Amino acid sequence: MFKKFVLAVLAAASLVCPAIAENQKSISIFIAYTGIKPIIETFERDTGIKVNYLKMSSGEVLTRIRAAKGKAQADAWFGGGLDSYVAAANEGFLDAYVSPERASYDAMFYNADGYWSGISLGSVVLMGNTEVMAQKKLAMPKSWADLAKPEYKDEVLMATPAVSGTFYAMVSGIVQTFGEEKGWKLLEAIDANVPYYSKRGAEPANKVSIGEAAIAVAPFDTVQRLIQEGYKVEMAFPADGVPWYIAPVAVFKGAQNPEGARALVDWVLSEKGQLALAEYNTQAPVRPGVKLAPAVQSMRDSNLMRMDVVKAGQDREAILKVWLDKFGSK
């Protein structure tokens, strides 16, 4: 009788185990990253791990996990603004993982405890619709000071930094570079030309590309995509300082498949993963030795602001409070 019982248990296990194993071959992730489809397909081919992903800005992810009181909503987090990752780590939502690939990276690109690892560097640029600017006799702005000029009234589109990590990097960069008083005065002058603030980081560039306004403040990679798609737009790196940000990757605490999430971290930090980012995305991979496309190299060579990205994350709540007090009604 006991032998029959053991055989029955083993038979049942043989039916259950394949399902468990299959479960471990997939991960779910939140993503805020352009060109992600071929990057994920490359990861799936290289590792055999299937990815289910949901595109969501980093601010939205942070709001979502806070609402869930830290209960894991996915296995991993890929791309977006570092400020939200810093906040999530401080609030206990991320799991520490030090990848063996991290040894190849400059310490400025990762959290020492392993709560996040930087995968690429992006920037904020100015973008103009050439046809709209010609019709309205507007010159392409070349600096933040230009963007505050009265001739651009209602022609500047931006996203709210309360949702978009890219635009939070812009605000933090301006405040850090110009100082509290001058930085906020500059942002107030620019605000006079902004009719409303979008809820998505790519929305200003997308709207300007189809002629809904003349100028967008936009992520560099989004502008590059629009140029490649043939839209009549041009781009300028602000002469008075280019805000930049690190796109990170992290593992959520309580992930259903932490091993799969860590495999994603290992892969994207590896040379193979960084080459995939360089091929399919126009942010700049941060692993030394990865060759950049000429346009991406021009971004790395631009007048990047002197920014402390960790401080930007730590100051997030204070800066957003000032922002919402000043501009939150738009």
C-alpha positions in Angstrom: 0.0 0.0 0.0 2.8 2.4 1.0 4.6 1.6 -2.3 1.5 2.4 -4.3 1.1 5.7 -2.4 4.7 6.7 -3.2 4.3 5.8 -6.8 1.1 7.9 -6.9 2.9 10.9 -5.4 5.8 10.6 -7.8 3.3 10.4 -10.8 1.6 13.5 -9.6 4.9 15.3 -9.2 5.8 14.4 -12.7 2.7 16.3 -13.9 3.2 19.3 -11.6 6.9 19.8 -12.0 6.9 20.7 -15.7 4.4 23.4 -15.0 6.5 24.8 -12.2 9.6 24.7 -14.5 7.7 26.4 -17.3 6.6 29.1 -14.8 10.3 29.7 -13.9 11.0 30.3 -17.6 9.0 33.6 -17.7 9.3 36.9 -16.0 7.1 40.0 -15.8 8.6 43.5 -15.9 7.6 47.1 -16.0 9.4 49.0 -18.8 10.0 52.6 -19.8 12.5 52.2 -22.7 12.4 52.9 -26.4 13.3 50.1 -28.9 12.3 47.5 -26.3 10.7 44.9 -28.5 13.9 43.7 -30.3 15.9 44.0 -27.0 13.5 41.7 -25.2 13.4 39.3 -28.2 17.2 39.1 -28.0 17.1 38.4 -24.3 14.6 35.7 -24.8 16.7 34.0 -27.5 19.8 34.2 -25.4 18.3 32.9 -22.2 15.2 31.0 -23.0 13.3 33.1 -20.5 10.0 34.6 -21.9 9.2 38.2 -20.9 5.8 39.7 -20.3 6.1 43.4 -20.1 4.0 46.5 -19.4 5.1 49.9 -20.6 4.8 52.4 -17.8 6.6 55.6 -16.7 8.8 55.3 -13.7 6.6 57.7 -11.7 3.6 55.6 -12.4 5.4 52.4 -11.3 6.3 54.0 -8.0 2.7 55.2 -7.5 1.5 51.7 -8.3 3.8 49.8 -5.8 3.1 52.4 -3.1 -0.7 51.8 -3.6 0.0 48.0 -3.3 1.9 48.7 0.0 5.0 47.2 -1.5 3.5 43.9 -2.8 5.4 43.0 -5.9 3.5 43.9 -9.1 6.2 42.4 -11.3 9.6 40.6 -11.2 11.8 43.3 -12.5 11.9 47.0 -13.5 13.7 48.2 -16.7 14.4 51.8 -17.7 12.8 55.0 -16.6 14.1 57.6 -14.2 16.6 56.8 -11.5 14.8 59.1 -9.0 11.9 56.6 -8.7 14.3 53.7 -8.2 16.1 55.6 -5.4 12.7 56.3 -3.7 11.6 52.7 -4.2 14.8 51.4 -2.6 14.5 53.7 0.3 10.9 52.5 0.9 11.9 48.8 0.8 10.3 47.9 -2.5 13.5 46.6 -4.3 15.6 43.5 -3.7 19.4 43.9 -3.5 21.3 42.0 -6.2 25.0 42.5 -7.1 25.5 41.1 -10.5 28.9 39.6 -11.4 28.9 41.8 -14.5 29.0 44.9 -12.3 32.8 44.6 -11.9 33.1 46.1 -15.4 31.3 49.3 -14.5 32.2 52.7 -13.0 30.8 53.0 -9.5 28.8 56.1 -10.5 26.5 53.8 -12.5 25.2 51.5 -9.7 24.0 51.4 -6.2 26.7 50.0 -3.9 24.2 47.8 -2.1 22.8 46.4 -5.4 19.3 47.9 -5.3 19.7 49.2 -8.9 22.2 49.1 -11.7 22.5 51.7 -14.5 22.3 50.3 -18.0 22.4 53.4 -20.2 22.6 57.2 -20.2 20.0 59.4 -21.8 19.5 63.1 -22.1 16.9 65.8 -22.4 17.0 68.0 -25.6 15.0 70.6 -27.4 13.0 69.6 -30.5 11.3 71.8 -33.1 8.9 71.1 -35.9 10.6 72.8 -38.8 7.4 73.4 -40.8 5.5 74.9 -37.8 8.5 77.1 -36.9 8.7 78.4 -40.5 5.0 79.2 -40.6 5.1 81.1 -37.3 8.5 82.6 -38.0 10.1 81.1 -35.0 13.8 80.3 -34.6 14.9 77.0 -33.2 15.7 77.6 -29.5 19.3 76.7 -28.6 19.2 77.1 -24.8 16.9 77.0 -21.7 17.2 80.8 -21.7 15.9 80.9 -25.3 12.9 78.7 -24.3 11.8 81.4 -21.8 11.5 84.1 -24.5 8.0 85.5 -25.0 7.8 84.7 -28.7 7.4 81.0 -27.7 4.1 81.7 -25.8 1.9 78.5 -25.9 4.4 76.8 -28.3 6.4 74.8 -25.7 5.2 71.3 -24.7 6.6 69.4 -21.8 5.6 66.6 -19.5 5.1 66.8 -15.8 8.1 65.6 -13.7 5.6 64.2 -11.2 5.1 61.3 -13.6 8.0 61.3 -16.1 11.4 60.5 -14.8 13.0 62.1 -17.8 11.4 65.4 -17.0 12.2 65.1 -13.4 15.8 64.8 -14.5 15.4 68.1 -16.4 14.0 69.9 -13.4 16.6 68.5 -11.0 19.4 69.3 -13.5 18.3 72.9 -13.9 18.0 73.4 -10.1 21.3 71.8 -9.5 23.1 73.6 -12.3 21.7 77.1 -11.8 21.1 77.0 -8.1 17.7 77.0 -6.2 16.8 80.6 -6.8 18.0 81.1 -10.4 16.8 77.6 -11.4 13.2 78.0 -10.2 13.1 81.5 -11.8 14.1 80.0 -15.1 11.5 77.2 -14.8 8.8 79.9 -14.0 9.8 81.8 -17.1 9.6 78.7 -19.3 6.3 77.8 -17.7 4.8 81.0 -19.1 5.2 79.5 -22.5 3.8 76.0 -21.7 0.0 75.7 -22.2 -0.2 72.4 -20.2 2.0 69.5 -18.9 1.6 66.1 -20.5 1.3 62.9 -18.4 3.7 60.9 -20.6 7.3 61.6 -21.3 7.1 61.0 -25.1 3.8 62.9 -25.6 5.3 66.4 -26.1 7.6 65.2 -28.9 4.9 63.1 -30.5 2.5 66.0 -30.5 5.0 68.5 -31.9 6.1 66.0 -34.6 2.5 66.2 -36.0 2.3 70.0 -35.8 0.3 70.5 -32.7 2.9 73.0 -31.4 6.3 74.3 -32.4 8.7 73.2 -29.7 9.0 70.2 -27.4 11.3 69.4 -24.5 11.9 65.7 -25.1 14.1 62.7 -24.4 17.0 62.4 -26.9 16.0 58.8 -27.8 12.4 59.8 -28.6 13.6 62.6 -30.9 16.0 60.2 -32.7 13.2 57.8 -33.3 11.1 60.6 -34.8 13.9 61.7 -37.1 14.5 58.1 -38.2 10.8 57.8 -39.0 11.0 60.9 -41.3 9.2 63.6 -39.3 10.1 67.2 -40.1 11.8 67.9 -36.8 15.2 69.2 -35.7 17.0 68.9 -32.4 19.3 71.1 -30.2 21.4 70.2 -27.2 20.8 73.2 -24.8 24.0 75.3 -24.9 23.6 76.2 -21.2 23.5 72.6 -20.0 22.1 69.3 -21.1 20.2 67.4 -18.3 21.0 63.7 -18.3 19.8 60.6 -16.5 20.7 57.0 -15.9 18.2 54.3 -17.0 18.5 51.5 -14.4 17.3 47.9 -14.0 16.2 46.4 -10.6 14.6 43.4 -9.0 11.4 43.8 -7.1 11.3 42.5 -3.5 8.9 39.6 -3.4 9.3 38.8 -7.1 7.6 35.5 -8.2 10.7 34.6 -10.3 13.7 36.3 -8.7 16.1 34.0 -10.5 14.7 35.1 -13.8 14.8 38.8 -12.8 18.4 38.4 -11.8 19.2 36.7 -15.2 17.7 39.8 -16.9 20.0 42.1 -14.8 23.1 39.9 -15.7 22.2 39.9 -19.3 21.6 43.6 -19.8 24.8 44.4 -17.9 26.8 41.9 -20.0 28.7 42.9 -23.2 26.1 41.1 -25.3 23.2 42.9 -23.6 24.9 46.3 -23.9 25.5 45.7 -27.6 21.8 44.9 -28.0 20.9 48.2 -26.3 23.4 50.0 -28.6 21.8 48.4 -31.7 18.2 49.0 -30.9 18.1 52.0 -28.6 19.6 55.5 -28.9 20.5 55.9 -25.3 24.2 55.4 -24.6 25.1 52.0 -23.0 27.4 52.7 -20.0 29.6 49.5 -20.1 33.1 50.6 -21.2 34.2 49.6 -24.7 30.7 49.5 -26.3 30.9 51.5 -29.6 28.2 54.2 -29.9 26.5 55.4 -33.1 27.6 58.9 -34.2 24.4 60.6 -33.0 24.6 58.9 -29.6 28.2 59.8 -29.3 27.3 63.5 -30.0 24.9 63.3 -27.0 27.7 61.9 -24.8 30.0 64.7 -26.1 27.5 67.5 -25.5 27.5 70.0 -22.6 26.2 67.6 -20.0 25.2 69.2 -16.7 27.2 68.5 -13.6 24.5 66.5 -11.8 24.5 64.3 -8.8 21.9 61.7 -9.9 21.7 60.0 -6.5 21.0 63.4 -4.9 18.3 64.0 -7.5 16.6 60.8 -6.3 17.0 61.7 -2.7 15.5 65.2 -3.3 12.6 64.0 -5.4 9.8 64.6 -2.9 11.0 68.1 -2.0 11.5 69.2 -5.6 8.1 67.8 -6.7 6.4 69.6 -3.8 7.9 72.9 -5.0 7.0 72.0 -8.6 3.4 71.1 -7.8 3.0 74.2 -5.7 4.1 76.4 -8.6 2.8 74.6 -11.7 0.5 71.8 -10.6 -2.7 73.5 -11.7 -1.8 73.1 -15.4 
